[in-house]
Amino acid sequence: MLTVIEVIKRTTDFFEKKQIESARLTAELIIAHYLELDRMQLYLQFERPLEEKELENIRPLVKRRGQGEPLQYILGRAPFMDLVLKVDQRALIPRPETEQLVERICEVYADSPRSFIDLGTGSGAIVLALAQAFPDIEGLAVDNSQDALNLAKENAELNGLLKRIRFIESDWFSSIAESEVFDLVVANPPYLTENEWKTAAVEVRSYEPREALIAADEGCEDLKKILKESFTRLSDGGRVFLETGIDQHAQLQSFGLECGYAKIESFQDWSGRDRFIVAQKVTE
């Protein structure tokens, strides 16, 4: 029988041949996941022999990663801020860059906003992180995919936040009562162009939901729609925070001023790329 460490080494070799990033780490995470161990526990069991039945169950997981399926979908979970989220093909995998968007919101709102809405909530990563950061207010999560909303609800329950969030199926603001006004609108909408999607990694093109990635008008269609519609849904002094593509900021800033926003700022992600837009409404 092969030991755990022997299986890890063989799996690492296989992933390296397939040019899988962080081959050794990926091998350890997959094997630990199947054995229901954390990595430290795995290290303590390196000499443990694995039964053939165990190997038969590990092989399909290794094959899936070798074919390009994202590791997060194989493990069924992904970290985001202080949360652990269930992830599957109903929604995009939360990105580390999006954590920076939440962090900036928390910096701006040292005192909690009175209300907030997360448009295109997907797995619920943003709305759940904000609900955790602002425990005195109720958040509203919106998505036009009921499957994605169901996933967000499952994550809210998993993290003990289900009672703190409302969930509404809607195409952006279309099903939200016109009387509802928010201090904060946040969205990570589709913003890739068709060409960008075609050149994206196989993990993205073959496994993540295409409709959550691509937008018309050089990736700006949904971003512009949210900017325009948010203006009438924001309280005075309210802000809309958007995650965007890296070549869209000049166009979005100009469009935001046309919509009536008094102030529009662009800020970069950790890699130094223009990634986020903040637009503030001031009418008084």
C-alpha positions as CSV (number, residue, x, y, z in Angstrom):
1,M,0.0,0.0,0.0
2,L,1.1,3.6,-0.7
3,T,1.6,5.9,2.3
4,V,0.1,9.4,2.5
5,I,3.5,11.0,1.7
6,E,4.0,8.8,-1.3
7,V,0.6,9.7,-2.7
8,I,1.3,13.4,-2.1
9,K,4.6,13.1,-4.0
10,R,3.0,11.2,-6.9
11,T,0.2,13.7,-7.1
12,T,2.6,16.6,-7.0
13,D,4.5,15.2,-9.9
14,F,1.3,14.7,-11.9
15,F,0.2,18.3,-11.2
16,E,3.6,19.7,-12.2
17,K,3.3,17.9,-15.5
18,K,-0.1,19.4,-16.0
19,Q,1.4,22.9,-15.1
20,I,-0.9,23.3,-12.1
21,E,0.1,26.2,-9.9
22,S,1.4,25.4,-6.4
23,A,1.4,21.7,-7.2
24,R,2.6,20.4,-3.8
25,L,0.2,22.6,-1.8
26,T,-2.7,21.6,-4.1
27,A,-1.9,17.9,-3.7
28,E,-1.8,18.3,0.1
29,L,-5.1,20.2,0.2
30,I,-6.9,17.7,-1.9
31,I,-5.7,14.7,0.0
32,A,-6.3,16.4,3.4
33,H,-9.8,17.3,2.2
34,Y,-10.7,13.7,1.3
35,L,-9.2,12.4,4.6
36,E,-11.1,15.1,6.5
37,L,-7.8,16.4,8.0
38,D,-6.3,19.8,8.2
39,R,-2.8,20.2,6.8
40,M,-1.1,19.9,10.2
41,Q,-3.0,16.7,10.9
42,L,-2.0,15.5,7.4
43,Y,1.7,16.1,8.2
44,L,1.4,13.9,11.3
45,Q,0.0,11.0,9.2
46,F,2.6,11.0,6.4
47,E,3.5,7.4,7.0
48,R,-0.1,6.2,7.2
49,P,-0.9,3.5,4.5
50,L,-3.9,4.3,2.3
51,E,-6.3,1.5,1.4
52,E,-7.0,0.9,-2.3
53,K,-10.6,2.1,-1.7
54,E,-9.2,5.4,-0.4
55,L,-7.0,5.8,-3.4
56,E,-9.9,5.1,-5.7
57,N,-11.8,8.0,-4.1
58,I,-8.8,10.4,-4.2
59,R,-8.0,9.8,-7.9
60,P,-11.2,11.5,-9.3
61,L,-10.4,14.6,-7.3
62,V,-6.9,14.7,-8.6
63,K,-8.2,14.1,-12.1
64,R,-10.6,17.0,-11.8
65,R,-7.8,19.4,-10.8
66,G,-5.6,18.1,-13.6
67,Q,-8.3,18.9,-16.1
68,G,-8.4,22.5,-14.8
69,E,-11.3,22.6,-12.4
70,P,-10.7,25.2,-9.8
71,L,-9.4,23.8,-6.5
72,Q,-12.1,25.7,-4.6
73,Y,-14.9,23.9,-6.4
74,I,-13.2,20.6,-5.7
75,L,-12.8,21.4,-2.0
76,G,-16.3,23.0,-2.0
77,R,-15.2,26.0,0.0
78,A,-13.2,29.2,-0.1
79,P,-12.0,31.7,2.5
80,F,-13.1,35.3,2.3
81,M,-12.1,37.8,5.0
82,D,-13.0,36.0,8.3
83,L,-15.6,33.8,6.6
84,V,-15.5,30.3,5.1
85,L,-17.8,30.1,2.2
86,K,-19.4,27.2,0.4
87,V,-18.5,27.5,-3.3
88,D,-19.7,25.7,-6.4
89,Q,-20.6,26.4,-10.0
90,R,-23.7,28.4,-9.1
91,A,-21.5,31.5,-8.6
92,L,-18.0,32.9,-9.1
93,I,-15.3,32.0,-6.6
94,P,-14.6,34.9,-4.3
95,R,-11.3,36.6,-5.2
96,P,-8.8,37.9,-2.7
97,E,-8.9,41.3,-4.5
98,T,-12.5,41.7,-3.5
99,E,-11.5,41.6,0.1
100,Q,-9.7,44.9,-0.5
101,L,-13.1,46.4,-1.6
102,V,-14.7,45.4,1.6
103,E,-11.7,46.7,3.6
104,R,-12.0,50.1,1.9
105,I,-15.7,50.3,2.7
106,C,-15.0,49.6,6.3
107,E,-12.4,52.4,6.4
108,V,-14.8,54.9,4.8
109,Y,-17.6,53.9,7.1
110,A,-15.9,54.1,10.5
111,D,-19.5,54.6,11.7
112,S,-21.8,52.0,10.3
113,P,-24.0,53.0,7.3
114,R,-27.7,53.0,8.0
115,S,-28.4,50.6,5.1
116,F,-26.6,48.8,2.3
117,I,-27.3,46.7,-0.8
118,D,-25.0,44.2,-2.5
119,L,-25.9,43.9,-6.2
120,G,-25.0,40.6,-7.9
121,T,-24.3,38.9,-4.6
122,G,-23.2,35.6,-6.1
123,S,-21.9,33.4,-3.2
124,G,-22.7,36.2,-0.8
125,A,-19.1,37.0,0.0
126,I,-19.5,40.8,0.1
127,V,-22.8,41.1,1.8
128,L,-21.8,38.6,4.5
129,A,-18.5,40.3,5.1
130,L,-20.3,43.7,5.5
131,A,-23.0,42.2,7.7
132,Q,-20.2,40.9,9.9
133,A,-18.4,44.3,9.9
134,F,-21.7,46.3,10.5
135,P,-23.6,44.2,13.1
136,D,-26.3,46.8,13.8
137,I,-27.9,47.0,10.3
138,E,-29.6,44.6,7.9
139,G,-28.1,44.1,4.5
140,L,-29.9,43.4,1.2
141,A,-28.5,40.8,-1.2
142,V,-29.6,40.9,-4.8
143,D,-29.0,38.5,-7.7
144,N,-30.8,37.7,-10.9
145,S,-29.9,34.0,-10.5
146,Q,-32.0,32.1,-8.0
147,D,-29.3,29.5,-7.9
148,A,-26.8,32.0,-6.8
149,L,-29.2,33.4,-4.2
150,N,-29.7,30.0,-2.8
151,L,-25.9,29.6,-2.4
152,A,-25.7,33.0,-0.7
153,K,-28.4,31.9,1.7
154,E,-26.6,28.7,2.5
155,N,-23.5,30.7,3.3
156,A,-25.4,33.1,5.4
157,E,-26.8,30.2,7.5
158,L,-23.3,28.6,7.6
159,N,-21.8,31.8,9.1
160,G,-24.7,32.6,11.4
161,L,-25.8,35.6,9.5
162,L,-29.1,34.5,7.9
163,K,-31.3,36.7,10.1
164,R,-29.2,39.8,9.2
165,I,-29.8,39.7,5.4
166,R,-32.7,40.0,3.0
167,F,-32.4,38.2,-0.3
168,I,-34.3,39.3,-3.4
169,E,-34.1,38.0,-7.0
170,S,-33.7,41.0,-9.2
171,D,-31.9,42.3,-12.2
172,W,-30.0,45.0,-10.4
173,F,-32.6,47.4,-9.0
174,S,-35.5,46.3,-11.1
175,S,-37.4,44.4,-8.4
176,I,-36.4,46.7,-5.5
177,A,-39.1,49.0,-4.2
178,E,-38.5,52.6,-5.4
179,S,-39.0,53.8,-1.9
180,E,-35.9,52.0,-0.6
181,V,-32.9,54.3,-0.3
182,F,-29.4,53.2,0.7
183,D,-26.4,54.8,2.3
184,L,-24.1,52.2,0.5
185,V,-24.4,50.4,-2.8
186,V,-21.7,47.8,-3.6
187,A,-21.3,45.6,-6.6
188,N,-18.8,43.3,-8.3
189,P,-20.6,42.9,-11.6
190,P,-19.6,41.4,-14.9
191,Y,-16.9,43.5,-16.5
192,L,-14.8,41.3,-18.8
193,T,-14.9,41.9,-22.5
194,E,-15.5,39.0,-24.9
195,N,-11.8,39.0,-25.8
196,E,-10.7,39.0,-22.2
197,W,-12.9,36.0,-21.5
198,K,-11.5,34.1,-24.5
199,T,-8.0,34.5,-23.2
200,A,-8.8,33.8,-19.5
201,A,-7.4,30.7,-17.8
202,V,-9.2,27.4,-18.4
203,E,-10.3,27.5,-14.7
204,V,-12.4,30.5,-15.5
205,R,-13.6,29.8,-19.0
206,S,-14.6,26.2,-18.5
207,Y,-16.0,26.2,-15.0
208,E,-17.2,29.6,-13.7
209,P,-20.5,31.0,-14.8
210,R,-20.0,33.0,-18.0
211,E,-22.9,35.3,-17.4
212,A,-21.3,36.6,-14.2
213,L,-18.1,37.5,-16.1
214,I,-18.8,39.2,-19.4
215,A,-20.5,42.5,-20.2
216,A,-21.2,44.4,-23.4
217,D,-19.9,47.9,-24.2
218,E,-16.2,46.8,-23.7
219,G,-17.2,45.4,-20.3
220,C,-18.8,48.6,-19.1
221,E,-22.6,47.9,-19.7
222,D,-23.5,46.7,-16.2
223,L,-21.1,49.0,-14.4
224,K,-22.7,52.0,-16.1
225,K,-26.2,50.7,-15.5
226,I,-25.4,50.3,-11.8
227,L,-23.8,53.8,-11.6
228,K,-26.9,55.4,-13.2
229,E,-29.5,53.5,-11.3
230,S,-27.7,53.9,-8.0
231,F,-27.9,57.7,-8.1
232,T,-31.6,57.7,-7.5
233,R,-31.3,55.0,-4.8
234,L,-28.7,56.6,-2.7
235,S,-29.3,58.9,0.3
236,D,-27.6,62.2,0.3
237,G,-23.9,61.6,0.9
238,G,-24.3,57.9,0.0
239,R,-21.7,56.1,-2.0
240,V,-21.5,53.3,-4.6
241,F,-18.5,51.1,-4.6
242,L,-17.7,49.0,-7.7
243,E,-15.1,46.4,-8.6
244,T,-14.1,47.0,-12.3
245,G,-11.8,46.0,-15.1
246,I,-8.4,47.7,-15.1
247,D,-8.9,49.7,-18.3
248,Q,-12.3,51.2,-17.6
249,H,-11.8,53.9,-15.1
250,A,-11.5,57.0,-17.3
251,Q,-14.7,56.1,-19.0
252,L,-16.5,55.3,-15.8
253,Q,-15.4,58.4,-14.1
254,S,-16.6,60.6,-17.0
255,F,-19.9,58.7,-17.0
256,G,-20.4,59.0,-13.3
257,L,-20.0,62.8,-13.5
258,E,-22.6,62.8,-16.2
259,C,-25.0,60.9,-13.9
260,G,-24.6,63.7,-11.3
261,Y,-22.1,62.3,-8.8
262,A,-20.2,65.0,-7.0
263,K,-17.1,63.0,-6.4
264,I,-15.6,59.9,-8.1
265,E,-12.4,58.2,-6.9
266,S,-10.4,55.4,-8.4
267,F,-8.2,53.2,-6.3
268,Q,-5.9,50.3,-7.0
269,D,-5.7,46.7,-5.9
270,W,-2.7,45.1,-4.2
271,S,-1.0,44.6,-7.6
272,G,-1.1,48.3,-8.4
273,R,-3.9,48.0,-11.0
274,D,-6.9,50.3,-11.2
275,R,-9.6,48.0,-9.8
276,F,-12.2,49.9,-7.8
277,I,-14.4,53.0,-8.3
278,V,-16.1,55.0,-5.5
279,A,-18.8,57.5,-6.5
280,Q,-20.5,59.8,-3.9
281,K,-23.8,61.5,-4.3
282,V,-24.0,65.0,-2.7
283,T,-27.2,67.1,-3.4
284,E,-27.2,69.6,-0.6
